[in-house]
Amino acid sequence: MSLQGENLVRILLTNDDGIRAPGIAAMHAALDGLGEVFTVAPKTVQSATGHGITFTEPLMVETVEFRPGVSGIAVDGRPADCMKLAIQSLWPEAFGEGTKPDLTISGINSGANVGINILYSGTVAAAVESAFLGVPSIATSLHMDFSSGGKNCMGRAAEIARVVIDRMLASRTLDRHEVVNINVPRTPDESTPMPPVRVVEMDGAPLEESFEKRVSPSGQMYYWIDGDGLPFRTARDEGDIGALRDRCITVTPLSYLMTDMARLQPWREAMETPT
């Protein structure tokens, strides 16, 4: 199924911060007027759970009010679980056998998902799972200011993301297996102006991270990861990390097909040629 931006759409909304997180409520409000929104999200915080899914436990579900007067379905699982269950069971039960959403939106996440963090992100994993199942998707994240006294206006960030989403849907057709990753730069208050948009590639710079060694009251040694997940080494100006640091909105098309095509033929020659 393809999607044209001039029509009202049926939207599946999800996240990885949990259904009661302020970001998903802000995004739901920002999507007003775009189409019908059906919300399915994790019951609890699932940040940085990546693309994990649940095999050994049941997926318990319940209907919860996540913003005044608005309810969604909370799934006691991970973001990818939510998409599998929503697209293959919950959506057809609500809208009819054989139906699917026109579009999935994941977020808006509390924290940027750029560079290698894309691989860890539950927000992006939900979007990727949706695209894999044939529903085009957009992951949205906010670069949070975690410094002392830092302010983050989630509502304004969601409004900015909506402007970008509208521009996407109006400018071209989304393929049913397409996934796009959006990051909004720091948005301290409601008066934050609309930042410029840059379409950039995912930067492969490694994280600058360390583990603090501690001892528990019982004497057991443990480690606590240090940092907020955004210090990167050797980030390039033209990638998503550099663009976000320049206070630009980043737009990055992603693919879930991980074959390294440039190395495929050299490996064939090395491994398939008789010795």
N, C-alpha and C positions, 0 to 999 in steps of 0.2 A: 504493500500500500504506500502510495506517495501522499504528500501533504502540501496543499497550496495555502499560502499565508492569508489570502483574502477571506477565507471562510472561518466561521466559528468551529472550534475543535473540541474534541473530548480528550481531556487531559488526565493522566495518571500522575499524581504528585507523591513523592517519597523523599526520604533523607537518610542520613546515618546518625544524626544526633538524637534521634528518638522523637516520637510523635508529639511529645509535649514541649519540644525545643522551640524557642522563639523564632528561629529561622524559618521553620516550615509554616508557622502561622503567618509570618510576614510575607512569605512567598504566595501563600494562598490568597491573602488580601491583594497582593500586587497583580495576581492573575485575573482579577475581576474584569469581566467583559470579554475575555479571550475565548471562553467556552465553558463547558461543564467540567468541573474538577472533582475527581474521585481520589481520595487520599488513603494510601496504604503505606505504613511506615513501621519501623521497629518499635517495640514497646519500650525498650531501654536504649541508652546510648551505645552505639556500635561504631564509634569513630576508630579509624585505622584498622578495621577488621578485614579490609581488602575484599577479595572475592570469595570468601569462605561461605559454605552452605552447610545446612544441618541435615545429617543422615540418621543419627542415633537417638534423636528425641523428637516428639511430636511438635508441630508448630501450632501453639495455642493462639487463638485470636479473640479479640474483644473490640466492641465499638466504644470509642472514647471521644469526649468533646475536647478538641485541641485548641480551639479559639471560641470566643463567645458565640453560641448558637450554631457552631459548625462541628460536625463529628467526622471521624475517620476510623479506619480499621487498624488497630495495633496488633502487630505480629510479634510473638515472642521468639524472634530469630534475627538473622542478619539481613543487611540490605539486599543481597542477592536472593535470599529466601523470599523476601517481600515481593520482589519482581516476579519470580517464578510462580508463586502462589497467586499474586494479583492477576497476571496476564493469563494464566492457564486455568484458574478456578474462580477467584473472587469477581473479576470483571465479567466473565460470561454469566455468572449467577445473577449479577446485578443488571446487566444490559442485554442478555440474550446469548444463546449458544452460537458460537462461531464469530462473535464480535471481539474486537480489540480496541484499545485506545488509539487515537490518532497520534498522540505525542506523550512521552514521559518527561517530566521535569523533576530533577533530583536536587534538593536544597531548599533554601539557600544555606550552605554549610557555614558553621562558625570556624573559619580558618581557611586559608588558601590551599588549593590543590594544584600545585605546579611542580615541574621537575619530577624527580623520582617519587615524590609523595603521591603522584597519580596512581602508582602501583599499590600503595598502602590504603588508599582512600576508599571508604565504604560508599561515599557519595558518588564517586566515579564508577565504582563497581556496580551499583544499582543501575546507572545509566547504561553501562556496557551490557549488562544482563538483559535489559530491555531491548536494546538494539539487536542483540543476538537472537532474541525471541521474535523479532520482526516488527518492533515498535520503535520508531526513531526517538532519540532522546537527547536531552540537554542537561548537563551537570552544571550547577551554579554554586559558587563559593565566594566568601568574603574574606579578604585579607584583614584579619583582626589586629587591632592595636592592643597588645597585652602589656605594654609598659605601664608603669605606675600612674594611675589616674587616667589611663587611656580610655577614650570613649568610642563606642561602636554603635552606629545607628542602623540596626538590622532592617528597619522598615524602609529607609532611604536606599539601602543597598539592594533590597528586593525590587524597588521601583526602577533602579538603574538596570538591573538584570532584565526586567520586563521590557524596557526600551530596546535592549539588545536582542531579546527574543523576538519582539515584533519586527525588528529590522531583518532578522534572519528569515522569518517566515514570509515576509513580503518580498524578499530579494531572490529567492530560489526555492526549488522543491527539495524537500528532505527525502532521501531514500529510506526505505523501511528498516535498513540495517545501519543507519548512520547515527553516530554519536559525536556530540560536540561538547567541549569543556570550556566553561566561562569562569573567569575569576574577576571579581570586582575589587579595586584597590580600597585602601582604608577609607571608611565613610564615617567621619566623626559625628555628624549631626544632620538634621533634616535639610539644611541649606547647602549641603555638599553639591557642587556643580557636577554635571554630567562629564565624566572623564572621556578622553579620546579612546577609540577602539583600535587595537592592533591584532591582526591575525598572525599568530606566531607558532613555531614548533615547540614541542616539549624539549626542555633542556635536560641533558643527561648528567649534569654536574652532581658529584657526590655531596651528601650532607656533611656538615661539620657537627658531629655529635660525640658525646662521651657519656660514660656511666659513672655515677658517684657511688663509691663503695661505702656502705653503712653496716652497722651492727644493731640488730633488734634488741629490745629489752631482755629477751631470753638468751641473748648471746649468739644468735644465728646471723651469719653474714648474708647480706642481700645487696642488690644493685638497683639504683634508680636512674632512669635515663634523664639526661640534662638537656635543656634547651626547649624551644618552642616548635622545632621541626622545620624552620625556615632558613637558618644559616646554611648557605651552600658554598662550596669551594669552586672557584674558577667558573662562575656562571657567565654565560655569554650575553652581551647586550641585545642580540637579536632573538633570543629565546624567550620562553614564557616567564622565567624568573626575572630576567632583566627588564622586561616590559612592565611587569607588576611593580618592580622597584621604582620604575619611572612614573608610577601612579597612572598607568594605563589599564583599561579593561583588556584582558587577554582572551582571545578566542582561538581554540586549538581543536581541529578535527582529529579524532582518535580512531584507531582500528584495534579490534580484538584478535585479528589474525597476526600471530607473532613470528611467522617464518621470516628469517633473515634472507631475503631474496638475493641480495648481492653475493652471499656466500654459498648459495645453493649449488650452483654449477661447479665451483671449485671443489666442494665436498663430493659431488658426484664423480668428478674426475679422479679424486683421490681414493674413493672407496669402492667405486664400481668398475674401475679399470683392472682387468686381470693382471696379476704380477707374474 
